[in-house]
Amino acid sequence: MPTPLFFSDNAVAKVRELVEEEENSDLKLRVFVTGGGCSGFQYGFSFDENQEEDDTVIERGGMVLLVDPMSYQYLVGATVDYQEGLQGSQFVVQNPNASSTCGCGSSFSI
């Protein structure tokens, strides 16, 4: 079995904060990979109430992270984190599979 996807403490705390703000305990953070971006692929994040049958589900601290099967293959062993810095606050993916990334941090190639 491949190494799972990791959900950092910061990301769990931010998801909890956003779910509480929306007052909707059914919301889950979905991370996905799409074609495009400076390096060929880019990460995306959305909140989703629906969990698909073939989603990979990572639960931590009562919060849920969803990944579709196509995206999961690119994210095995990666960490979903939440960072606050000079360039703003955002969810980020630290991906050991990426052979290169671009300065924006949301685009990568394999």
C-alpha positions as CSV (number, residue, x, y, z in Angstrom):
1,M,0.0,0.0,0.0
2,P,1.4,3.4,-0.9
3,T,2.3,6.0,1.7
4,P,-0.8,7.9,2.7
5,L,-1.4,11.6,2.4
6,F,-0.7,13.6,5.5
7,F,-2.9,16.4,7.0
8,S,-0.8,18.8,9.1
9,D,-1.9,20.2,12.5
10,N,-2.1,23.7,10.9
11,A,-4.3,22.5,8.1
12,V,-6.6,20.6,10.5
13,A,-7.0,23.7,12.7
14,K,-7.8,26.0,9.7
15,V,-10.3,23.5,8.3
16,R,-12.0,23.4,11.7
17,E,-12.1,27.2,11.9
18,L,-13.6,27.5,8.4
19,V,-16.2,24.7,9.1
20,E,-17.2,26.4,12.3
21,E,-17.5,29.8,10.5
22,E,-19.8,28.2,7.9
23,E,-21.7,26.4,10.7
24,N,-21.8,23.3,8.5
25,S,-20.2,20.2,10.0
26,D,-20.7,18.3,6.7
27,L,-17.9,20.3,5.0
28,K,-14.7,18.5,4.1
29,L,-11.6,19.9,2.5
30,R,-11.0,18.5,-1.0
31,V,-7.5,18.6,-2.5
32,F,-7.1,17.9,-6.2
33,V,-4.6,18.1,-9.0
34,T,-5.4,19.6,-12.4
35,G,-3.4,20.2,-15.6
36,G,-2.0,23.7,-16.1
37,G,0.1,26.1,-14.0
38,C,3.7,27.1,-14.7
39,S,5.0,23.6,-14.2
40,G,2.4,21.3,-15.8
41,F,0.1,20.5,-12.9
42,Q,-1.4,22.6,-10.2
43,Y,-3.0,22.0,-6.8
44,G,-6.6,23.0,-6.0
45,F,-8.6,23.1,-2.8
46,S,-12.3,23.4,-2.3
47,F,-14.8,22.6,0.4
48,D,-17.2,19.8,-0.4
49,E,-20.2,18.3,1.5
50,N,-20.2,15.2,-0.7
51,Q,-17.8,12.3,-0.4
52,E,-17.6,10.2,-3.5
53,E,-17.5,6.4,-3.3
54,D,-13.9,6.3,-4.7
55,D,-12.4,9.2,-2.7
56,T,-9.5,8.6,-0.4
57,V,-10.5,9.9,3.0
58,I,-8.0,11.2,5.5
59,E,-9.5,12.0,8.9
60,R,-7.6,13.8,11.6
61,G,-8.8,15.7,14.6
62,G,-12.4,15.2,13.5
63,M,-11.7,17.0,10.2
64,V,-11.8,15.3,6.8
65,L,-9.6,15.6,3.8
66,L,-10.9,14.1,0.5
67,V,-8.8,13.2,-2.6
68,D,-10.2,11.8,-5.8
69,P,-8.4,8.7,-7.4
70,M,-6.8,10.6,-10.3
71,S,-5.3,13.2,-7.9
72,Y,-4.2,10.7,-5.3
73,Q,-1.6,9.1,-7.5
74,Y,0.2,12.5,-7.7
75,L,-0.2,13.2,-3.9
76,V,1.0,9.9,-2.4
77,G,3.4,10.8,0.5
78,A,2.6,14.5,0.3
79,T,1.6,16.8,3.2
80,V,-1.4,19.2,3.1
81,D,-0.5,22.2,5.2
82,Y,-1.8,25.7,5.9
83,Q,0.7,28.5,6.0
84,E,0.5,32.2,6.8
85,G,3.2,34.4,5.5
86,L,4.1,37.6,3.6
87,Q,2.4,36.2,0.4
88,G,-0.8,35.6,2.3
89,S,-2.5,32.7,3.9
90,Q,-3.1,29.5,2.0
91,F,-3.4,25.7,2.0
92,V,-0.2,24.3,0.4
93,V,1.0,20.8,-0.6
94,Q,4.5,19.7,0.3
95,N,5.0,17.0,-2.3
96,P,8.0,14.7,-2.4
97,N,6.9,13.4,-5.8
98,A,7.3,16.8,-7.5
99,S,10.5,17.0,-9.6
100,S,10.1,20.8,-9.9
101,T,7.8,23.5,-8.5
102,C,7.4,27.1,-9.4
103,G,7.6,30.2,-7.2
104,C,3.9,30.3,-6.6
105,G,4.0,27.0,-4.8
106,S,0.8,25.7,-6.3
107,S,2.2,24.3,-9.5
108,F,4.5,21.3,-10.0
109,S,5.8,18.7,-12.4
110,I,6.5,15.0,-11.9
